[in-house]
Amino acid sequence: MASIRLTATAVEKLNPPATGRKDVYDAEVPGLVLRLSSSGVKSWSFTYRVEGKPRRLTLGAFPGVSLKLARDRAREARAAVQRGEDPVEDKKTEEREKQLNGFAACARDYVEKYAKRRQRTWAETERVMEKLAIPAWGDKPVKEIRRRDVVELLDRVAVKTPHQANRLRAYLSRFFKWLIEREVLEVSPVMGVAPRIKPYARSRILSDAELVALWKATERLGGTFGACVRYLMTTGVRRDEASCLRWDELDGPWAAMPASRMKGGRDFRAPLSSTALAIVEGMPRFEKCPYVFTTNGRSPISGWSKTKEKLDKYMSEELGEPVADWRLHDLRRTLASGLAGLGVRSEIIKRVLGHAANSNDVTAVHYNWHSYDAEAMAAVQAWADHIAKLLNPKAADDEASSAEEPAELAAA
């Protein structure tokens, strides 16, 4: 077919056909074609033959792909053909590789086939992958991801959120091990990559003054979030266990939560003090909404970061000074430590928290099958009473004085 020596200006000025499409061949690079469509689209391709059969390799659309770039790509394709390769098949193979073994596809496959079935916190795994890892690596074949790539990604994340970087490392480690099990990879690129910061066990507990300030802060906050935080303070359950509490899980003074919602993977009955029960019973019920703590009548509450900021502000105002760093999970440790201070035995505290017995404790694991339900209920009631006394010490003193009066009268 006739060809012309294309220039950037000529390509710009070429008019599309009234109907159908028209191919313009470049005289400088044999096989390079500019296809003009009646819709106005101009696209580049490279034509060649393999075993006598015509082939067309798409190079991109103009003006995104300029004349110069189109010629460079056409020359590369022509050189591949001369080496006995088939650029079209190579491209198809590359696309199949991206679909099957590209990072994004594999990561989403991992969430569906592994995380959702085996991880209680699969939603967090999915969120971190979608927010941090997939934007960084996209469709890059997992076989091409090296240890250096992992280190660079973790370092970028650690600049602002080092703990998030540690969690990302843990998620990636499990993900690449999953690929090894499926013989997609032979070695994990996370192997030999250290956490960005050294993990440490938290020891923060809230003082009595901080508990009072927090309770008052929740009253100022009001609404569903305020009630949920007070529920956390009086029960010691985890944040997500409270957030996703369902009406059908309530059984009198107990919250019977299924294994699927528990970190330990076991069914758990959380004892509710009279205070905690009053909090739950005071929540409005929405038709067709199963959740106790909801702001929209459809789903459990979420968006805790803004709530925490408000609580810190209100607590600081109540204390008259900035409140020291704390987390909602510290309320669980505060309750446990507080119960110990009230004389509650360790095995009862474990029952309140839903902790399993230590596997090395043969008696607890194999012989002692006492439920400690009554003791746990008494413990959380004692903790609720303790908080009430902190909030209203005068009433507590008056009550104590009233209890002493009969003995004094008898002595008189």
Phi, psi and omega in degrees: 000152180294144179229160179230156178277105184286147171232163181301320180293317180298318179299320181295323187269349181300129181268142179288157178289160180294324178220159176067220182213162183221134179259131177244121184266139180274132181281339183281317181243105181304133178097343180283128184231136171253115181263125178257127179252152180298339179285350180101355181284136176242122183228148182262148173207165178236126182252143180200178180234143175233116183054040176082355182262131181291143179227150178228124179254120179287132182249348180125167183261148174274139012265001179304320175254112183285172177300315181298314181294322179297318179294320179298316180292323179294320178297319178297317180294321181295321179295322178296319179297320180293337177274001179092010180268167178237099184304324180295313179294322178298320180292320178297320178297318179297318179295319178296322179296320178295318181292322183271318188234014172289151185301312183302314181295317181293320181297316180290325177295320179298316179298316183290315189270339183239301188300312183296333183270335188237347184247127176294329183257035184300328182296325178290321176301313180298317182298314182294319178298313182292326184276324189246313188275312183297317176299331182282320188247341175050234182267014178301128179305135183298334179291341181264357179280122183253169179303323180297323178298318179296315181299315181297319179294314181296322179296320179295317180292322185291342180303318181255325185225081182298324179292324176297322178297320178296318179294319178300317178301317180295318180294318180294322180299313179294322180298311182291330174295322177298320178293323178296320178300330181264010177060027172281324178234162175251331181224139179277130178289350178277343181301128180088359178265119183277157173302149181292326174227155181285123179294149178217152179279129179286148179231013185287127169232149181275138178287170178301319180296322179290325177297317178297315180297321180293316180300315179294326178295321179293327178291323176291322178295315178067187175065197185294318181295318178300315180296320182294322179293321177295325175296318177298318182297325186264347182248329183079009178285165179285159184304311183290332177293325177282314183303320185261015179301133182250152179298324182283357175270348181279130181225083185064231180274029181229148171247105185268100185259136183286162181302328182296341181256359185255141180300321182280356178071026179231147174301146183214134175253108180274127178285138181247122175292171178299327179292312180297320180295322178294323178298313181294315182293340179275356181279140178289148179253135179251139180298132178069008176253120184278351189267140179286313182257098181218147178252346183240000179074014181230321187223163178291160182296149178209172181085049185286338186298317180292322178298317180297321178299318179293319179299317179299318180297311182293321179297317180298321178292321179292322182280337183081012178200160180300132179286140178293154183306132177210162179231160180301326180294339178294340178295328178293317178291324179296317178298315181299315180292323179295319178297320177299319178295335178274003177091014180283136183290155184301317183293333177284322177299319177299321179295320179297319183279345182079024179278143176280154178293148178300132183299339178279347180272091185300319182298312182293323184281319190250339188240322183270101182253019176294136186282335184060024180297311182297318181294321179294320178297318178296325182292312182292331176291322178296323179291319178296319178296322179298315179297320179299320179293324178294322183286329183222072184298328181296316179297323179294320179294319179297321179295320179294321180295320179297324180290332181277336187301313181303321181294322181292321179295322179295323180292326180291000000 
